[in-house]
């Protein structure tokens, strides 16, 4: 798999069409399902008031942002960071709408996100396909995939991007690291818990393989094919078919 950028934003309100602006951008880089440690984060002066409801969510005040750069000051470096990547965004319509609006407001014409990146993937759509009829907010997915180690008192673009990265890897299989190396290294210390649980579940599935009924074997094969479509990597169990 290629280069992926997990992206999140914080804003002054919920509708850019009403004049609301981006006040924080957070990005985390993933290459071949590994966190590389590369990240991009900036706060932005929106030159307008922030809705009280938004402050309750992210805790960012206008007073804090008064000495921060404006979007026009960081647009070039931001676009350079995400260039030619696959963007992973939860509820992508919201963030893409806000960021493209910021790009349209620049004094000089600039490319929109879809023209700068290879692909934009909405992880909310992935979650809804995997868990139909269930809550699929980021907070709900944190609980479902047992992602730990984050303070959720306030939202933050960089923090939520890191959380979404953990959730995305768990939600899309998480175990493809095992296909590349005999001893797959841990992504980082803070990700150890999530990875060890996934490895454990794989060992359990091997133990139960000989006890599968014909219906269960078909269900397992369907799951492996979906995993292949979502990750772009053929599971070793499919190769044995």
BALORO-91969 format. One record per residue: residue in one letter; x, y, z of N, C-alpha, C, O in turn. Coordinates in steps of 0.02 Angstrom, whole numbers, plus 50000, padded with zeros to 5 digits. Layout:
BEGIN
aXYZXYZXYZXYZ ...
***
This chain:
BEGIN
x500424994050000500005000050000500445006250000501015006050023 x500185011849974500565017949969500505022450029500385020250085 x500595028850016500605033850069499885036150084499515038150039 x499715035850147499055038150169499145043650221499605043450262 x498695048650219498705053950268498035054050304497515054950272 x498045053050369497445053550410497355060950428497815064050454 x496775063650413496675070950420496055072450461495545068950457 x496115077750502495535080150539495595087750546496145090550542 x495025091050556495015098350566494585100150625494155096250646 x494705106050652494245109250699494035115850668494425118950631 x493425118050681493145123850647492785128550696492685126850754 x492595134450670492245139350711491505137550718491165140250762 x491245133250676490545131250676490435125550628490915122350606 x489805124150612489665118050575489545119150500489465114250464 x489525125350476489345126550406489795131850376489735137750393 x490235129850330490665134850298490275139550253490505145150240 x489685137450231489275141750188489005147750227488795152750198 x489015147250293488805152750336489395157050358489325161450400 x489975155750329490565159750344491025156850397491495160150418 x490885150750419491325147650469491985145450438492025144150378 x492495145150479493185144150455493525138450492493305136350545 x494065136050462494495130850493494955134250544495255139450529 x495025131250603495475134150654496025129350675496495131350710 x495985123050655496535118350667496525112950613495995110450594 x497115111150589497205105450543497705100650575498225102750599 x497535094250574497995089150600498055083350551497545080850527 x498665081250536498785075850488499305071050515499795073150545 x499195064550503499665059250523499815055050461499365053350423 x500445053350451500645049450393500685041950408500955039850459 x500405037950363500445030650365500725028250298500485030350245 x501235023950300501495020950239501525013350249501835010950298 x501215009650204501195002350210500935000050278501204995550309 x500405003450300500065001750363500525002650424500434999250474 x500995007150419501435008950475501385016450488501405020350440 x501335018550550501405025550568502145027350560502575024150590 x502275032450520502975034250508503245039150559503855040050565 x502805042450596503015047750643502975054650612503015059650648 x502885055050546502805061550513502105064250525501615060550518 x502045070550543501395073450554501405080850536501935084050533 x500815083550526500745090750511500175093350555499635090450557 x500305098950590499795101850632499885109350634500445111850639 x499325112950631499355120250638498685122750664498155120250646 x498725127950706498125131750725498075137750678498585139950650 x497475140250669497365145650621496925151250651496445149850687 x497115157350636496715163050656496135163850605496265165050546 x495505163150627494955163250580494685170350565494275171250520 x494925175250603494675182150594493925182550601493595186550567 x493645178650646492935178950660492805175350727493235171750752 x492215176450755492035173350818491945165750809491805163350755 x492025162250864491925154950865491275153450902491165156050957 x490855149350873490215147550905490345144550974490815140650983 x489925146251021489995143651089489965136051090490335132851128 x489525133251049489475125951048490105122651022490285117251045 x490445125850975491065123150948491615123451001492015118751007 x491645128851039492145129451093492055123851144492545121151171 x491435122051158491305116651207491565109951181491735105651221 x491605109151116491845102951087492605102651086492895097751109 x492935107951061493665107651053494055111951102494665111251107 x493715116451138494065120451188494525125851161494915128651199 x494485127251097494925132251066494575139051064494015139551038 x494875144151092494575150751096494895155551046495455154451023 x494525160851030494785165850984495395169351014495855171150977 x495395170351078495965173651111496605169551100497135172351089 x496545162951104497115158451093497365158951021497965158051008 x496915160250974497095160050903497325166750874497545167050817 x497285172050913497425178650886498125179450858498235183250811 x498625175850886499305176550861499505170850815500095170050798 x499025166750794499165161050751499135163050677498825168150661 x499455159250633499445160950561498745160350532498315157050561 x498635163450476498015162650438498125157250386498685155350370 x497575154650359497625149150311498065150950252498445146750228 x498025157050229498435159150171499175158350186499575157350140 x499365158850250500075158350268500335151150268500935149950262 x499885146250275500105139250281499865134850223500045128950220 x499475137650178499165133650124499685129650085499575123750071 x500235132750067500735129450025501045123450060501095118050031 x501245124250124501555118750159501055113250175501235107350176 x500435115150188499905110150200499795105850138499785099750142 x499715109050080499605105350018500205100950000500125095549973 x500795103350015501405099450002501415093050044501635087850021 x501175093550106501175087750151500695082350127500845076450132 x500105084350102499605079350083499655077350010499285072849988 x500085080549971500125079449899500235072149881500655068649911 x499855069749832499925062949804499785057349854500005051749844 x499425058849907499265053749957498535051749951498145054949916 x498345046449987497645044849997497435047950064497725046350116 x496955052350062496715055450124496205050950157495755048350125 x496285049850223495815046050262495475051050310495805053950353 x494825051950302494455056850341493795053850365493455050550326 x493625054950428492985052550454492455057850443492505063450467 x491945056050404491435060750380491785065850336491795071850350 x492065063450281492495067350238492135073450209492455078550197 x491495072950197491125078550167491215084950208491285090450180 x491225084350274491285090150318491975093450310492025099350295 x492505089550320493185092250319493385094650249493685099950241 x493215090650198493385092550130493025098950110493315103250078 x492385099650130492015105650116492345111850146492405116950113 x492545111350209492865116950243493535118650212493685124450199 x493955113550199494625114850172494595117450101494985121850082 x494155114750060494085117349992493825124449992494015128449949 x493405126150041493175133050047493755137650063493815143150036 x494205135350109494795139450125495235140450063495495145850052 x495305135150024495715135649963495395140449912495755144049877 x494735140449908494385144949862494445152249884494405156849842 x494555153449949494595160249975495295163249966495395169249979 x495775159149945496455161749936496475166949880496105166349831 x496895172049887496935177249835497175174549768496985177149716 x497595169449769497815166249708497485159449699497375155949748 x497315157749639496975151449625497385145549649497985145249637 x497055140849684497405134949710496985128749696496375129049692 x497335123149688496985116749675496585114549735496795115649792 x496015111349723495615108549777495905101849799496325098949764 x495685099449857495985093349885495965087449837496455083749831 x495405086549803495335080749758495815081049698495945076049666 x496065087049684496535087749629497265087249651497715086549610 x497385087649715498055087349743498225080249766498805078149762 x497725076649789497835069949817497635064549768497295065849718 x497855058349781497695052749739496975050449749496635048249702 x496745050949812496085048249829495875051049896496295052549939 x495225051749906494945053749971494485048249994493985046749962 x494645045150050494255039450077493895041750140494195044350186 x493235040750140492835042450198492785036350244492445031450227 x493125036550301493125030850346492445029750379492305024350404 x492025034950380491345034050406490955029250362490565025150387 x491055029650296490705025050250490955017950260490565013250258 x491615017150272491875010550286491555007650349491355001850351 x491515011850401491215009650465490485007650456490255002750485 x490115011550417489405010050407489305003550368488824999950380 x489755002150322489714995850285489874989850329489584984550322 x490354990850375490554985350419490074984450478490004978950504 x489754989950499489324989750558488664993150543488504998250574 x488274990450496487634993650478487154993950537487104989250576 x486804999650542486305000350595486595001950663486215002550711 x487255002750668487565004350732487845011450731487915014550678 x487995014050791488325020550795489035019950768489405015350787 x489225024550724489895024150694490275030750700490705032250658 x490115034650751490515040550766491205038250787491315032450803 x491685042850788492355041050808492365038550880492715033850896 x491975041750924491935039450993491655032350998491895028351038 x491155030850957490865024050958491375018950933491415013450961 x491765020750882492265016150855492845015150904493145009750907 x493015020350942493525019650993493335014151042493755009951061 x492715014051063492475008951110492445002051076492644997051106 x492195001951015492104995550980492774992050967492824985950974 x493294996050950493944993150934494444993750992495034992250984 x494184995851050494594996051112495235000051103495774997951123 x495175005851071495745010451063495825014351127495355017751149 x496395013851157496505016851223497085021751222497475022051174 x497145025651276497715030051285497605037251264498085041051260 x496975039151251496845045951229496345049451276495865046351298 x496475055751291496025059851330495485062751285495635066251237 x494855061151299494305063351255493895069051285493335070151263 x494175072551334493805078251363493655083451310493095086051306 x494165084951268494075089551212494305086151148494765081951149 x493995087951093494225085751028494825090051007494905095651031 x495235087450963495795091150935495975087950869495945081850863 x496155091950819496265089250752496825084150750496745078750722 x497395085750780497955081050779497805074850820497955069250799 x497515075850879497345070150921496835065650887496905059450889 x496325068550857495815064450824496085060950762495855055550745 x496575064050728496895060750671497275054550695497255049350662 x497615055150752497975049350779497495043750798497615037950785 x496945045750830496435040750850496145037350788496075031250786 x495975041350737495685038550676496175033850642495975028750613 x496825035450645497315030950617497295024150651497315018950617 x497265024050717497215017750754496575014050736496585007950723 x496015017650733495375014550717495375011750646495135006250635 x495635015550599495645013450529496035006850521495805002250488 x496625006450551497025000450545496674994450576496704988850549 x496344995450633495974990050664495364988150622495224982250613 x495014993150596494394991950559494514988650492494084985050467 x495094989750462495244986950395495674980750399495974978750349 x495694977650456496044971250462496604971250511496654966850553 x497044976350507497574977350556498134972350551498694973750572 x497994966250524498494960950527498924960450465499324955850460 x498844965050416499224964150355499974964950366500364962850324 x500184967850423500894968250440501194961250442501784960350426 x500794956250461501054949450468501244946450400501614941550397 x500994949350347501124946550281501804948650253502054945550206 x502104953950283502724956550256503344953950290503874953450259 x503294952150354503874950150392503704944350438503134943550459 x504204940250453504094934850500503984937550570503574934950608 x504354942850586504274945950651504084953250640504514957650637 x503434954450634503204961150618503344965850676503114964450732 x503714971350666503844975950720503214979650741502764980550700 x503184981750804502614985550828502654992550800503194995250791 x502074995450785502055002050754502375007150800502765011350777 x502215006850864502525011250913502275008850981501815004750985 x502575011351033502385009051099501655010351115501325006151146 x501395016151093500715017751110500205013751071499615013851087 x500435010151020499985006050981500034998550999499694994350968 x500454996951048500564989851063499924986251081499814980651057 x499504989251123498914985851147498444983851090498214978251086 x498324988651045497874987250990498134981650946497754977450924 x498794981650932499074976650887499074969750919498914964750886 x499254969350983499304962851015498624959451016498584953251010 x498084963251024497414960351024497254957350956496944952050952 x497454960850903497314958350836497694951950821497424947250792 x498334951650842498734945650831498434939850869498404934250844 x498194941150930497904935950971497284933050936497184926950937 x496874937350907496274934850874496444930550814496074925950798 x496994931950780497194927950723497404920950745497234915950714 x497774920650800497984914150825497384909950843497364903850831 x496864913150873496264909550891495924906850828495664901150829 x495914910750775495564908550715495914902550684495584898150655 x496584902250689496944896350663496754890150701496674884750672 x496674890750766496504885150808495824882350790495714876250793 x495354886650771494674884550757494564882450685494024880150668 x495064883250643494964882350572494724875350554494284874650511 x494984870150587494794863350570494084861650593493814856450573 x493784865850634493124864450661492574868150623491984867750642 x492744871850570492254875750534491764871250495491964866250465 x491124873150498490634869850455490694872650385491064877450374 x490334869750337490354872150269490114879350264490404883450228 x489574880950301489304887750301489794892750331489884898250306 x490124890650387490604894950419491214896050375491504901550374 x491414890850339491994891450294491834896350238492274900250218 x491224896250212491024901050159491024908150187491254912850155 x490764908950248490744915550280491454918150290491594924150280 x491914913750311492604915650322492934917750256493314922550254 x492794914050202493074915650136492824922450112493204926350084 x492174923750123491894930350104492234935850141492384941150113 x492374934750207492704939850248493414941150222493624946950218 x493774935850204494464936650179494464940450113494914944550101 x493974939250070493934942850007493784950250018494054954449982 x493354951750068493224958750084493844962150111493984967950096 x494224958450152494854961050179495334962750123495664967950124 x495364958250073495814959450016495604965749979496034969749960 x494944966749968494704972649932494854979049971495024984049940 x494794978850037494884984850078495614986650089495784992650093 x496044981750094496744983150111497204983050051497754985850053 x496984979749997497414979149939497944973749946498384973049904 x497904969850000498384964450013498014957850017497494957350050 x498274952749982497954946249983498144942450046498734940950055 x497674940950091497834937150152498144930350135497964927350085 x498604928150177498944921850162498464915950162498584910950129 x497904916650198497414911150199497074910450132496884904850113 x496984915950095496684915450028497154911849980496934908249935 x497814912949990498304909749945498294902149953498514898549908 x498034899850009498024892550022497404889249993497364883149991 x496924893549969496304890649943496424886549880495964883749851 
***
